[in-house]
Amino acid sequence: MKTTTLTSGPAAKPIAGRAPKRNDNRVILHFDYDCFYASVFENANPTLKGLPLGVKQKSILATCNYAARARGVKKLMLISEAQKVCPDLVIVNGEDLTPFRDVSKKLWSMLRSHSWNGRVERLGLDEVFLDVTDVITYNAELLNLNALQDSFFQLSRQDPEKGFSFDGNRFFGCVQPSLDSKAVLAILGSPLGVRLMLASHLGGYLRLKLEEDFGYTSSGGISTNKTLAKLAGSVNKPKSQTTLLSISEDAVQNFMDGHKLRQIPGIGSRIAQLIQDHVLSTNTAGTSHDLEIGAKVTVGQVRLHPSMSADLLERILDRPGAERGSGEKVWNLLHGVDASDVKEASDVPTQISIEDTYMSKPLNTPAEITRELRALAISLVRRMRVDLTVVEDADPSDPMSQYQQQRWAAYPKTLRLSTRTRPKPNAISSASTSTTPESFSRISRSQPLPSFVLNLKDESVESVAERLATEALLPLFRRLNPERQGWNLALINICVTNMVMVASSDNEAGNGGGRNIASMFRTQEDKLREWTVYDTAPMHDGAAGSPINGIVENDTGGGKTENEQDDEVMEEPSAISLDSDEDAWEEEEDESTRCYICGHVIPLFATAAHERFHAIGD
């Protein structure tokens, strides 16, 4: 690998930055389910197998199976365009993500059951990382190098008969770079080569189990960190796997250099845009949604560009709001260096996020905003009750209890609303003469989650969602987008996060003498009702006297999607003055504050007593 070289004279320039060191002590498996959305429908209805199948969300194809791709159909095509390319394309509606989430959780649970250290991380609905370092280390110690062809992989420390037989003289699946049998035997003479060989057989065993037990094929990648494993898994798709033989530095660097910049996990479109502009001496500001961003230069071109280094990348990426150290992170990724851990498995998500996009018909009126916030709130509350609660047996001697009752396994503390606008039509028409880049950033505001959302017994999903939209989301939207109307809104995302795990089921359910959280919230609400400030001002759709507080049907067809990577930019809009007849979009100042624990608005003089209330309980 090249290192910084300095020569004397005024024209001296460093030819390359110092290459970072890579840690090859871990072993990581990556699984990517083949055409996951389409496979869910095919498994539910086997008659669809073999047919060209597309899964739509609104007017585009979210994905399609390989039979459709062979006919020229591509992901993210307009439905009308896809049908022209393939007239007999079978189209199914994939706007309800519930079946995909259910299958994803089932497959993830199977993979998790084969983990010893609990490091099993989901990436979206169709990808999983496993850190199998401990499993591989254990089996490497048991391996008989004199009888590799009759090897046995142990899946349990406690049960030596639980496992599978394999031929240790070869790798399972494909290897990168491709090697003949003699070269493979040479690699197996090194400890790292043995560990990668073992990992390839474990990966193959788990992929086969996914197919035989559940009917889902997958592509796999095996390497020593998450980035390399994910990239390796993309080499041979579908229904195959690839082990990246990171025995030599040259093998890893040659593998990385062949990838386009935007293909590297962790390098987003904005970062790719800035780096590509520097390498090609171009300026593509304002075109961050161009699919060609980062697809014109390879990792090798960037890495070997004159004077390229972590410091230079830091200067290239320096912009308002940029994260410090971005240059070093990207420099590491260009060399296949990724120290990020596989996250420990948890039955509770770190956040629940629901969003919808309105690219073809942006939202511009209060009526549209209210309708969409209510629809999103229903999806959010329903997801919370599925993903964050458990059903357990109650005390049958208690006449007030049911024999089974639902309780929170965890609950979120924070509610966040994010929006993204499209440029106004007049702004688009003048874009060619403007030097200001078009912004596609999200703006966000957060607040404590209102306590009534956690009421499982007394209110339905719809009634809780109605209150959530009216009492929390609409006020958040007013602060986030203070204009009266005409926002040209292309996206709304609502999210709950900052999860709090419930330690004891008995205490939480109120059966074991501990504190009952639901009861505490109800008692607190009664005690503080006279101090609670409610925003009851109606929204008007442009004209006075036209309130839109009634429930409006969601006629957009759903289309809720998960926000898998949270890339929003926090921006605080400045307050503006509105006319008195438009006070629905104003928030009056009062001498009060909001409790960071429960979210209630408390008069300043009562904050000390309110804090004591939380300290002593009911």
Phi, psi and omega per residue, in radians:
M1 nan 2.586 -3.082
K2 -1.434 2.574 3.068
T3 -2.167 2.933 -3.106
T4 -1.125 2.237 -3.131
T5 -2.161 2.204 -3.132
L6 -1.980 2.387 3.056
T7 -2.121 2.839 -3.103
S8 -1.387 2.823 3.084
G9 1.876 2.727 -3.069
P10 -1.179 -0.380 -3.092
A11 -1.634 0.118 -3.063
A12 -1.165 2.366 3.118
K13 -2.422 2.497 3.033
P14 -1.210 2.396 -3.100
I15 -1.551 -0.377 3.101
A16 -2.909 2.663 3.095
G17 -1.372 2.904 -3.131
R18 -1.222 2.316 -3.131
A19 -1.292 2.336 3.124
P20 -1.290 2.750 3.110
K21 -1.485 2.465 3.131
R22 -1.872 2.428 3.112
N23 -1.700 2.030 -3.111
D24 -1.851 0.483 -3.117
N25 -1.401 -0.351 -3.096
R26 -1.676 2.884 3.015
V27 -2.291 2.124 -3.054
I28 -2.126 2.328 3.010
L29 -1.853 2.473 3.077
H30 -2.198 2.292 3.117
F31 -2.066 2.319 3.094
D32 -2.271 1.904 -3.093
Y33 -1.163 2.324 -3.080
D34 -1.239 2.193 3.082
C35 0.741 1.012 -2.900
F36 -1.012 -0.900 -3.098
Y37 -1.009 -0.814 3.137
A38 -1.126 -0.647 -3.131
S39 -1.143 -0.578 3.101
V40 -1.085 -0.768 3.116
F41 -1.185 -0.674 -3.136
E42 -1.150 -0.666 3.110
N43 -1.247 -0.575 3.100
A44 -1.301 -0.511 -3.128
N45 -2.390 1.542 -3.053
P46 -1.018 -0.345 3.128
T47 -1.154 -0.274 3.128
L48 -1.406 -0.301 -3.087
K49 -1.125 2.323 -3.125
G50 1.610 -0.312 3.112
L51 -1.518 2.628 3.020
P52 -1.171 2.045 -2.986
L53 -2.182 2.318 3.084
G54 -2.163 2.463 3.117
V55 -1.885 2.063 -3.052
K56 -1.751 2.624 2.918
Q57 -2.360 1.953 -2.987
K58 1.046 -2.146 -3.004
S59 -1.772 0.175 -3.120
I60 -2.204 2.859 3.046
L61 -1.538 2.016 3.085
A62 -1.181 -0.647 3.096
T63 -2.861 3.013 3.079
C64 -2.656 2.804 -3.111
N65 -1.462 3.082 -3.055
Y66 -1.246 -0.460 3.056
A67 -1.107 -0.669 3.091
A68 -1.248 -0.676 3.139
R69 -1.127 -0.587 3.099
A70 -1.155 -0.356 3.125
R71 -1.648 0.091 3.100
G72 1.721 0.027 3.111
V73 -1.382 2.449 -3.130
K74 -2.224 2.701 3.054
K75 -1.063 2.586 3.085
L76 1.211 0.220 3.005
M77 -1.230 2.637 2.931
L78 -1.149 2.532 -3.131
I79 -0.994 -0.785 -3.115
S80 -1.076 -0.687 3.133
E81 -1.208 -0.717 3.141
A82 -1.101 -0.660 -3.133
Q83 -1.222 -0.498 3.049
K84 -1.228 -0.697 3.140
V85 -1.197 -0.698 -3.097
C86 -2.371 1.581 -3.056
P87 -1.039 -0.519 -3.126
D88 -1.660 0.389 3.096
L89 -1.128 2.230 3.071
V90 -1.540 2.154 -3.069
I91 -1.974 2.239 3.085
V92 -2.097 2.655 -3.092
N93 -1.495 2.100 -3.130
G94 -1.972 0.458 -3.081
E95 -1.328 -0.429 3.040
D96 -1.540 1.953 -3.071
L97 -1.466 -0.027 -3.058
T98 -0.985 -0.865 -3.132
P99 -1.096 -0.583 3.124
F100 -1.190 -0.715 3.110
R101 -1.123 -0.714 -3.112
D102 -1.114 -0.804 3.136
V103 -1.157 -0.735 -3.141
S104 -1.024 -0.732 -3.137
K105 -1.181 -0.639 3.130
K106 -1.152 -0.779 3.133
L107 -1.182 -0.694 3.110
W108 -1.096 -0.677 3.133
S109 -1.113 -0.662 3.099
M110 -1.123 -0.798 3.117
L111 -1.117 -0.668 3.130
R112 -1.098 -0.603 -3.117
S113 -1.146 -0.264 3.120
H114 -1.765 0.145 3.122
S115 -1.674 2.442 3.078
W116 -1.643 -0.634 -3.065
N117 -1.680 -0.040 3.091
G118 1.354 0.130 -3.134
R119 -1.583 1.579 -3.112
V120 -2.360 1.862 -2.978
E121 -1.975 2.224 3.048
R122 -1.524 2.421 3.039
L123 -2.092 1.779 -2.998
G124 1.213 -2.640 -3.110
L125 -1.707 -0.286 -2.960
D126 -2.168 0.226 3.107
E127 -2.322 2.516 3.141
V128 -2.458 2.369 2.983
F129 -1.822 2.428 3.000
L130 -2.180 2.222 2.950
D131 -1.600 1.887 -3.056
V132 -1.946 0.450 -3.083
T133 -0.969 -0.791 -3.087
D134 -1.207 -0.695 3.113
V135 -1.091 -0.765 -3.110
I136 -1.196 -0.729 3.133
T137 -1.058 -0.751 3.131
Y138 -1.065 -0.806 -3.108
N139 -1.268 -0.488 3.081
A140 -1.140 -0.614 3.125
E141 -1.223 -0.475 -3.121
L142 -1.552 -0.203 -3.008
L143 -1.158 2.308 3.065
N144 -1.655 1.821 -3.074
L145 -1.179 -0.255 3.134
N146 -1.567 -0.105 3.141
A147 -2.506 0.928 -3.062
L148 -1.095 -0.574 -3.076
Q149 -1.187 -0.313 -3.133
D150 -2.014 0.732 -3.073
S151 -1.389 2.781 3.121
F152 -2.333 2.217 -3.141
F153 -1.661 2.110 -3.134
Q154 -1.581 2.159 3.138
L155 -1.621 -0.057 -3.112
S156 -2.536 2.410 3.034
R157 -1.269 -0.569 -3.042
Q158 -1.436 -0.569 -3.074
D159 -2.054 1.741 -3.071
P160 -1.200 -0.206 3.128
E161 -1.609 -0.118 3.134
K162 -1.521 1.953 -3.120
G163 2.900 -2.696 -3.103
F164 -2.665 2.696 3.114
S165 -1.521 2.643 3.119
F166 -2.765 2.874 3.106
D167 -1.711 1.885 -3.101
G168 -1.360 0.034 3.097
N169 -1.452 -0.100 -3.096
R170 -2.514 2.891 3.046
F171 -1.568 2.591 3.022
F172 -1.451 2.276 3.106
G173 1.407 -2.726 -3.080
C174 -1.573 2.754 3.043
V175 -2.186 2.671 3.130
Q176 -2.321 2.071 0.025
P177 -1.321 2.775 -3.134
S178 -1.137 2.378 -3.082
L179 -2.350 2.676 3.029
D180 -1.449 3.060 -3.047
S181 -1.089 -0.622 3.135
K182 -1.148 -0.728 3.133
A183 -1.163 -0.625 3.111
V184 -1.102 -0.770 3.129
L185 -1.088 -0.628 3.101
A186 -1.133 -0.706 3.125
I187 -1.136 -0.625 -3.140
L188 -1.209 -0.096 3.041
G189 -1.407 -0.109 3.124
S190 -1.873 2.584 3.125
P191 -1.005 -0.712 3.140
L192 -1.140 -0.698 3.103
G193 -1.063 -0.704 3.115
V194 -1.123 -0.751 -3.115
R195 -1.141 -0.710 3.108
L196 -1.162 -0.650 3.091
M197 -1.091 -0.806 3.117
L198 -1.064 -0.730 -3.135
A199 -1.125 -0.614 3.123
S200 -1.113 -0.665 3.129
H201 -1.261 -0.649 3.075
L202 -1.136 -0.761 3.098
G203 -1.058 -0.742 3.112
G204 -1.123 -0.686 3.120
Y205 -1.091 -0.781 -3.102
L206 -1.213 -0.662 3.095
R207 -1.121 -0.730 3.107
L208 -1.123 -0.642 3.119
K209 -1.177 -0.681 3.077
L210 -1.045 -0.685 -3.114
E211 -1.310 -0.806 -3.059
E212 -1.275 -0.679 -3.067
D213 -1.510 -0.501 -3.023
F214 -2.180 -0.283 3.106
G215 1.506 0.373 -3.106
Y216 -2.076 2.123 3.049
T217 -1.496 2.811 -3.092
S218 -2.658 2.816 2.988
S219 -1.851 2.524 -3.062
G220 -2.248 2.641 3.060
G221 -2.311 2.432 -3.118
I222 -2.257 2.190 3.068
S223 -2.841 -2.807 -3.024
T224 -1.847 0.012 2.973
N225 -2.675 2.993 -3.010
K226 -1.157 -0.747 -3.119
T227 -1.090 -0.830 -3.122
L228 -1.162 -0.673 3.136
A229 -1.134 -0.751 -3.140
K230 -1.139 -0.759 3.128
L231 -1.162 -0.676 3.126
A232 -1.101 -0.654 -3.128
G233 -1.178 -0.266 3.138
S234 -1.564 -0.100 -3.050
V235 -1.261 -0.777 -3.094
N236 -2.156 1.710 3.140
K237 -2.252 2.660 -0.108
P238 -1.594 3.140 2.986
K239 0.897 0.840 3.108
S240 -2.700 3.100 3.094
Q241 -2.575 2.768 -3.097
T242 -2.385 2.293 3.034
T243 -1.782 2.138 3.086
L244 -1.476 2.033 -3.105
L245 -1.457 1.575 -3.074
S246 -1.531 0.738 -3.122
I247 -1.256 -0.649 -3.129
S248 -2.076 2.674 3.111
E249 -1.125 -0.667 -3.116
D250 -1.094 -0.662 -3.127
A251 -1.094 -0.748 3.135
V252 -1.194 -0.779 -3.085
Q253 -1.186 -0.668 3.075
N254 -1.103 -0.660 3.094
F255 -1.104 -0.804 -3.133
M256 -1.176 -0.725 -3.041
D257 -1.071 -0.456 -3.106
G258 -1.384 -0.159 -3.105
H259 -1.519 2.533 2.977
K260 -1.190 2.635 -3.035
L261 -1.009 -0.725 -3.065
R262 -1.269 -0.225 3.124
Q263 -1.342 -0.260 -3.049
I264 -1.370 2.118 3.094
P265 -1.019 2.354 -3.135
G266 1.703 -0.196 3.079
I267 -1.862 1.782 -3.100
G268 -1.421 -3.130 -3.047
S269 -1.140 -0.684 -3.107
R270 -1.178 -0.780 3.113
I271 -1.110 -0.769 3.126
A272 -1.066 -0.661 -3.139
Q273 -1.092 -0.822 -3.103
L274 -1.133 -0.742 -3.129
I275 -1.197 -0.753 3.137
Q276 -1.083 -0.728 3.118
D277 -1.062 -0.681 3.141
H278 -1.188 -0.788 -3.080
V279 -1.180 -0.694 -3.085
L280 -1.657 -0.024 -3.107
S281 0.975 0.817 3.116
T282 -2.090 3.093 3.099
N283 -2.444 1.849 -3.135
T284 -1.970 0.530 3.140
A285 -1.009 2.399 3.103
G286 1.543 0.098 3.132
T287 -2.183 0.747 -3.030
S288 -1.203 -0.202 3.089
H289 -1.692 0.099 3.091
D290 -1.179 2.186 -3.104
L291 -1.169 -0.238 -3.130
E292 -1.502 -0.113 -3.131
I293 -1.057 2.188 3.116
G294 1.362 0.028 -3.131
A295 -1.773 0.027 -3.100
K296 -1.735 -0.255 -3.136
V297 -2.206 2.584 3.111
T298 -1.691 2.898 3.062
V299 -1.022 -0.721 3.136
G300 -1.065 -0.704 3.108
Q301 -1.092 -0.722 -3.141
V302 -1.210 -0.836 -3.060
R303 -1.072 -0.670 -3.075
L304 -1.669 0.111 3.080
H305 -1.100 2.456 -3.083
P306 -0.879 2.267 3.075
S307 1.208 0.164 -3.107
M308 -1.162 2.351 -3.122
S309 -2.835 3.052 3.087
A310 -1.091 -0.682 3.136
D311 -1.136 -0.739 3.127
L312 -1.145 -0.711 3.088
L313 -1.075 -0.648 3.104
E314 -1.074 -0.699 3.117
R315 -1.235 -0.659 3.129
I316 -1.109 -0.689 -3.049
L317 -1.571 -0.032 -3.108
D318 -1.218 2.092 3.128
R319 -2.779 2.863 3.140
P320 -0.984 2.241 3.119
G321 1.475 -0.008 -3.115
A322 -1.238 2.541 3.133
E323 -1.305 2.362 3.083
R324 -1.176 2.487 3.131
G325 1.488 0.138 -3.130
S326 -1.102 -0.629 -3.128
G327 -1.078 -0.768 3.127
E328 -1.169 -0.681 3.128
K329 -1.088 -0.788 -3.138
V330 -1.171 -0.709 3.121
W331 -1.034 -0.728 3.088
N332 -1.100 -0.780 -3.131
L333 -1.091 -0.639 3.120
L334 -1.085 -0.424 3.131
H335 -1.766 0.153 3.137
G336 1.303 0.428 -3.138
V337 -1.792 2.124 -3.110
D338 -2.576 1.885 -3.103
A339 -1.624 0.051 -3.090
S340 -1.146 2.439 -3.111
D341 -1.452 2.662 2.901
V342 -1.302 2.175 -3.050
K343 -1.201 2.565 3.109
E344 -1.189 2.468 -3.105
A345 -1.141 2.506 3.086
S346 -2.568 2.439 3.077
D347 -1.280 -0.248 -3.101
V348 -1.867 2.194 3.105
P349 -1.207 2.671 3.102
T350 -1.259 -0.414 3.055
Q351 -2.766 2.789 3.008
I352 -2.137 2.159 -3.012
S353 -2.270 2.284 3.101
I354 -2.184 2.331 3.092
E355 -2.540 2.841 3.033
D356 -2.467 2.612 -3.139
T357 -2.003 2.652 -3.069
Y358 -2.395 0.926 -3.053
M359 -1.209 -0.712 -3.097
S360 -1.330 -0.520 -3.137
K361 -2.453 1.485 -3.101
P362 -1.067 2.701 -3.133
L363 -1.500 2.371 -3.077
N364 -2.377 -0.212 -3.080
T365 -2.054 2.705 3.073
P366 -1.007 -0.599 3.130
A367 -1.094 -0.746 3.125
E368 -1.143 -0.723 3.137
I369 -1.091 -0.820 -3.125
T370 -1.061 -0.787 3.139
R371 -1.025 -0.802 -3.080
E372 -1.254 -0.672 3.106
L373 -1.088 -0.674 3.113
R374 -1.171 -0.745 3.136
A375 -1.118 -0.741 3.119
L376 -1.166 -0.660 3.141
A377 -1.115 -0.683 3.092
I378 -1.061 -0.791 3.123
S379 -1.100 -0.691 -3.115
L380 -1.157 -0.844 -3.125
V381 -1.107 -0.707 3.117
R382 -1.100 -0.759 3.106
R383 -1.089 -0.722 3.123
M384 -1.044 -0.752 -3.095
R385 -1.249 -0.389 3.082
V386 -1.500 -0.813 -2.986
D387 -1.512 -0.376 -3.010
L388 -2.005 0.066 -3.122
T389 -2.102 2.805 3.034
V390 -2.295 2.726 3.080
V391 -1.901 2.241 -3.099
E392 -2.394 2.859 3.117
D393 -1.231 2.397 3.090
A394 -1.765 3.026 -3.137
D395 -1.315 1.946 -3.099
P396 -1.172 -0.307 3.138
S397 -1.396 -0.213 3.136
D398 -1.522 1.940 -3.077
P399 -1.143 -0.316 -3.113
M400 -1.536 -0.119 -3.059
S401 -1.865 2.722 2.999
Q402 -1.516 2.810 3.136
Y403 -1.229 -0.365 2.964
Q404 -2.307 2.465 3.129
Q405 -2.483 2.675 -3.109
Q406 -1.651 2.401 3.097
R407 -2.446 2.848 3.124
W408 -1.407 2.191 2.970
A409 -1.420 -0.484 3.054
A410 -2.773 2.736 3.099
Y411 -2.464 2.559 -3.118
P412 -1.482 2.659 3.114
K413 -1.777 -0.370 -2.963
T414 -2.169 2.387 3.021
L415 -1.928 2.310 -3.137
R416 -2.261 2.398 3.057
L417 -2.044 2.294 3.107
S418 -2.237 2.517 3.082
T419 -2.390 2.785 3.047
R420 -2.451 2.341 -3.114
T421 -1.871 2.712 2.985
R422 -1.696 2.705 3.081
P423 -1.058 2.537 3.077
K424 -1.144 2.661 -3.107
P425 -0.925 -0.708 3.141
N426 -1.188 -0.491 3.090
A427 -1.243 -0.631 3.124
I428 -1.151 -0.720 -3.091
S429 -1.156 -0.477 -3.134
S430 -1.762 0.180 -3.079
A431 -1.092 -0.574 -3.085
S432 -1.173 -0.438 -3.136
T433 -1.745 -0.100 -3.110
S434 -1.649 2.492 3.090
T435 -1.670 -0.055 3.137
T436 -1.446 2.135 -3.122
P437 -1.176 2.513 3.092
E438 -1.194 2.329 -3.082
S439 -1.747 2.308 3.070
F440 -2.033 0.330 -3.089
S441 -1.315 2.648 3.009
R442 -1.538 2.619 2.967
I443 -2.020 2.545 -2.981
S444 -2.433 2.628 2.970
R445 -2.402 2.562 -3.112
S446 -2.239 2.768 3.028
Q447 -2.762 2.860 3.053
P448 -1.049 2.507 3.116
L449 -1.207 2.234 3.125
P450 -1.024 2.487 -3.042
S451 -1.153 -0.495 -3.076
F452 -1.138 -0.337 3.139
V453 -1.130 -0.422 -3.094
L454 -1.571 0.125 3.121
N455 -1.425 1.920 -3.086
L456 -1.608 -0.348 -2.950
K457 -1.722 -0.699 -2.899
D458 -1.674 -0.257 -3.044
E459 -2.321 2.563 3.108
S460 -1.393 2.939 3.084
V461 -0.999 -0.769 -3.071
E462 -1.137 -0.733 -3.114
S463 -1.221 -0.664 3.075
V464 -1.130 -0.746 -3.141
A465 -1.120 -0.650 3.105
E466 -1.079 -0.803 3.105
R467 -1.133 -0.703 -3.141
L468 -1.066 -0.768 3.133
A469 -1.159 -0.773 -3.051
T470 -1.288 -0.773 -2.996
E471 -1.604 -0.313 -3.081
A472 -2.192 -0.918 -3.021
L473 -1.230 -0.734 3.121
L474 -1.110 -0.805 3.051
P475 -1.050 -0.673 3.070
L476 -1.070 -0.741 3.137
F477 -1.098 -0.678 3.138
R478 -1.088 -0.695 3.119
R479 -1.258 -0.559 -3.083
L480 -1.376 -0.672 -3.107
N481 -2.267 1.415 -2.980
P482 -1.242 -0.137 3.089
E483 -1.091 2.759 -3.088
R484 -1.274 -0.742 3.099
Q485 -2.944 -3.104 3.133
G486 1.353 0.662 -3.067
W487 -1.359 -0.395 -3.048
N488 0.997 0.857 -2.994
L489 -1.359 2.225 -3.110
A490 -1.843 -0.221 -3.107
L491 -2.738 2.464 2.941
I492 -2.266 2.304 3.081
N493 -2.260 2.297 2.989
I494 -2.103 2.469 -2.993
C495 -2.541 2.493 2.948
V496 -2.029 2.429 -3.054
T497 -2.638 -2.960 -3.035
N498 1.006 1.104 -3.069
M499 -1.246 2.467 3.057
V500 -2.007 2.073 3.126
M501 -1.312 2.445 3.052
V502 -1.553 2.075 -2.966
A503 -1.269 -0.711 -3.012
S504 -2.271 2.217 3.119
S505 -1.168 -0.670 -3.138
D506 -1.105 -0.819 -3.134
N507 -1.121 -0.730 -3.082
E508 -1.181 -0.630 -3.117
A509 -1.363 -0.169 3.133
G510 1.427 0.307 -3.079
N511 -1.691 -0.367 -2.967
G512 -1.956 0.371 3.088
G513 1.506 -0.024 3.129
G514 -1.504 -3.030 -3.127
R515 -1.358 2.378 3.082
N516 -1.711 1.947 -3.041
I517 -1.107 -0.780 -3.135
A518 -1.044 -0.727 3.120
S519 -1.123 -0.700 3.128
M520 -1.060 -0.748 -3.140
F521 -1.104 -0.745 -3.131
R522 -1.144 -0.756 3.128
T523 -1.094 -0.748 -3.122
Q524 -1.102 -0.720 -3.116
E525 -1.109 -0.692 3.112
D526 -1.141 -0.754 -3.081
K527 -1.181 -0.549 -3.018
L528 -1.845 0.167 -3.051
R529 -1.000 -0.697 -3.081
E530 -1.219 -0.291 3.141
W531 -1.761 -0.065 -3.054
T532 -1.418 2.322 3.114
V533 -1.724 2.119 3.136
Y534 -1.896 2.409 3.078
D535 -1.655 1.748 -3.056
T536 -1.891 0.126 -3.126
A537 -1.141 2.276 -3.120
P538 -1.304 2.691 3.012
M539 -1.592 2.568 -3.139
H540 -2.151 2.475 -3.102
D541 -1.569 1.120 3.032
G542 1.494 -0.462 -3.075
A543 -2.188 2.502 3.141
A544 -1.163 2.556 3.073
G545 1.421 0.302 3.119
S546 -2.183 1.187 -3.136
P547 -1.105 2.597 -3.138
I548 -2.232 0.748 -3.125
N549 -1.382 -0.236 3.139
G550 -1.227 2.774 3.128
I551 -1.246 2.294 -3.135
V552 -1.984 2.329 3.134
E553 -1.115 2.468 3.046
N554 -1.388 1.857 -3.098
D555 -1.799 0.321 3.137
T556 -1.576 -0.048 3.124
G557 1.472 0.264 3.094
G558 1.469 -1.912 3.096
G559 1.286 0.363 3.134
K560 -1.220 2.390 3.131
T561 -2.272 2.786 3.112
E562 -1.485 2.438 3.072
N563 -1.550 1.626 -2.983
E564 -1.289 -0.625 3.103
Q565 -2.159 2.102 -3.042
D566 -1.511 1.705 -3.052
D567 -1.946 0.427 -3.016
E568 -1.269 2.712 3.097
V569 -1.928 2.166 -3.109
M570 -1.389 2.085 3.121
E571 -2.314 2.408 -3.108
E572 -1.876 1.881 3.128
P573 -1.213 2.522 3.125
S574 -1.323 2.552 -3.128
A575 -1.230 2.534 3.106
I576 -2.207 2.770 -3.128
S577 -1.613 2.285 -3.141
L578 -2.007 2.739 3.095
D579 -1.155 2.753 -3.052
S580 -1.102 -0.516 -3.119
D581 -1.436 0.054 3.084
E582 -2.031 0.521 -3.032
D583 -1.235 -0.051 3.069
A584 -1.102 -0.371 -3.094
W585 -1.869 0.257 3.090
E586 -1.874 2.731 2.993
E587 -2.215 2.079 -3.114
E588 -1.385 2.528 3.104
E589 -1.397 2.447 3.015
D590 -2.476 2.893 -3.112
E591 -1.492 1.297 -3.119
S592 -2.579 2.946 3.099
T593 -2.453 2.892 -3.122
R594 -1.874 2.275 3.141
C595 -1.149 2.244 -3.118
Y596 -1.299 -0.206 -3.141
I597 -1.584 -0.901 -3.024
C598 -1.932 -0.251 3.070
G599 1.572 -0.063 3.133
H600 -1.244 2.550 3.043
V601 -1.455 2.168 -3.027
I602 -2.126 2.335 3.004
P603 -0.998 2.535 -3.075
L604 -0.990 -0.667 -3.086
F605 -1.224 -0.256 -3.088
A606 -1.793 0.046 -3.047
T607 -1.143 -0.677 -3.125
A608 -1.103 -0.780 3.123
A609 -1.142 -0.642 -3.141
H610 -1.151 -0.692 3.094
E611 -1.113 -0.672 3.088
R612 -1.129 -0.599 3.106
F613 -1.017 -0.789 3.119
H614 -1.171 -0.589 -3.077
A615 -1.213 -0.648 -3.051
I616 -1.698 -0.216 3.136
G617 1.451 -2.737 -3.059
D618 -1.154 nan nan
